[in-house]
Amino acid sequence: MPGKSKELRGLPVVKVSRRGADRLKGGHAWVYRSDIVSADGVAPGALVGVADDRERFLGTALYSSASQIAIRLISRDAVKDLDSLLRRRIQDAIAYRERVVRDTDAYRIVFSEADFLPGLIVDRYNDLLSLQVLTQAMDTDAVRQIIVSELEARLRPAAIAERVDPRVRELEQLPARPSGLLQGEKTSTVFSMNGLRFHYEAFEGQKTGAFLDQRENYAAAAQYARGEALDVFCYHGGFALHLAQQCSKVTGVDSSRPALEIADRNAALNGREIEWIEANAFDLLRDYASAGQQYDTIVLDPPGFAKSKNNLETALRGYKELNLRALKMLRPGGILVTCSCSYHVSSGKFTEVVAEAARDMHRNLRIVENRTQAKDHPILLTVPETAYLKCLVLSVS
Ligand code: SAH
């Protein structure tokens, strides 16, 4: 075909609109379905060449026939051999962690777009790996086999588990599939971070098992924490256990009994006494605040309130409410560690909401640290969606 660039030979071609092309040229990895001009005969999950409306080559991508994100770029070059590209990407991801991760044997090894492996998450928990497949392309037998064999060869884990999110498979129009072991037999272990130890069960709990993105924030919180501390939305006790190194008394609150049972086992594993309370955090904070209960350190790490742009206002009200109540209970000189993991709540918006709560409560807040996700969850500067976690450490007067 005249004009067709040589990079587009040999692969199915997806043509994108001017807007889609501009997005890729701007450094983003995604093109939405509304910006696809043609994808005739392209199979679900295929490796495709991406072209603009004048057939100029833009890169090589993984295609989804179901997701609103139709194209996820995997390389700006022509890719002839997906096998070696995937292996190289995994090696690069491992090498990056070797440079930036300290004091732990639990960290994210592959973070999807941020490691140029869109649709794949791999976490390490000591000798176990936990993997999540999020797209059609990463779900093919061929790709799974490459991923597992490369991880096996480089990291020699005792086992590799796959955690399936049924909702993700439904959205990608993939057949249902249970969570299970892809290799090995071991399903539980103990991992370490910042000198503390944690139980890990491959098929229990949320995410791939723990909130590894908070690892560096745990250490930061421990640096400033003191006195009597309250860890709200404590899950397995990540913050609580770190606070217990500095504080005279620590209480953790969560609505999930199974999460608190593991938290309690973690406290025992580290020889710490922590009080766990099973409660709705909103109710408990309201009751405690009106009863005049006081703390020196409070951590707020709620689940993502804004799952989409549509419930942003409700989410902001939720964050404000929690921060208001915490501020009411903090003694002068106290420390507030307040987090948001909602991508849709920008760092600026989040800070603004906390500032509003401070004004309403007539408290002055100083930012001791303005933090984000741990370095093993890299933020790709040109893909804003890779930055989602906010963690403010504030001194309250
Ligand atoms: N701070 C934790 C992660 C928190 S994840 C860590 O670092 O590991 C959010 C937690 O909030 C989950 O454990 C969930 O069970 C809990 N949760 C959700 N809604 C809640 C509510 N209304 N009240 C109390 N806990 C809640």
Residues whose N, C-alpha, C, O or C-beta is under 5 A from the ligand:
A	BS01	SAH	F211 Q214 F233 C234 Y235 H236 G238 F239 V253 D254 S255 S256 A259 A279 N280 A281 F282 D301 P302 P303
